[in-house]
């Protein structure tokens, strides 16, 4: 980890505070799924459908993010330039609706988006996930993905949730935890306004680590025995050998939130369907504009990743 890794991680978030130029061509999108615990859930997002587009890109945000996160908007712009339709998905509750909250292995929201009538109109589907959203994309791909999904890409995604939790909970990353937990508390405040939480929001305001957050929220809501049980059962790492769909993982060597040490044990064995690109310049979902991953496309993370995805169509 280097100072530049921190700068590439923090700078895009700071710039987003001053730039609110989202995708003006996208329209609001919703679908409904049935959750066995809370019943019907409304998911939302933004959908851009260019004329004559034959394939749709589904974009999934990271922990504490939403369909309006800066990297999701960047992906939508790159999709437009590539002639793709784009659906930016907000996982349950991420839009502030208070419908529910998500976890890192809950692929049902992504499945509902992929199987929605708007997505199924297209000949082929591609999935791009950032951070936790990248983990969800890979977790979805190793299950029983829809036949129209041709490839997935994950940017700065954790693979082993336990190792990633330990990395984020390190003493030196208090700033990142404060940011993540602040976003999650706002999500939970909206949920508490609609129904009772596993623990009161007042207790969640005292939480200082990701493990403790998971213990008080994800574990009781989704029926796990402990945070370790959640990490073991939800992680994609043990299932990568089952991956049959073409998949791309882009990882930054200086990523402070999902560092190489949290990824390399999962990548020790070769997984034929998974292509990995390590990047020397960049941080957590933040990269230089001239990034070149070696794919035949203009420079930049999204342009390079979409070129790889489109080549799988």
Buried (B, 14 or more C-beta within 10 A) or exposed (E): BEEBBBBBBBEBBEEBEEEEEBBEBBEEBBBEBEBEEBEEBEBBBBBBBEEEBEBBBBBBBBBBBBBBBBBBBBBBBBBBEBBBBBBBBBBBBBBBBBBBBBBBBBBBBBBBBBBBEBBEEBEBBBBBBBBBBBBBBBBBBBEEBBEBBBBBBBBBBBBBBBBBBBBBBEEEBEEBBEBBBEBBBEBBBBBBEEEEBBBEEEEBEEBEBBBBBBBBBBBEBBEBEEBBEBBBBBBBBEBBEEBEBBBBBBBBBBBBBBBBEBBBEBBEEEBEBBBBBBBEBBBBBBBBEEBBBEBEBEEBBBBBBBBBBBEBE
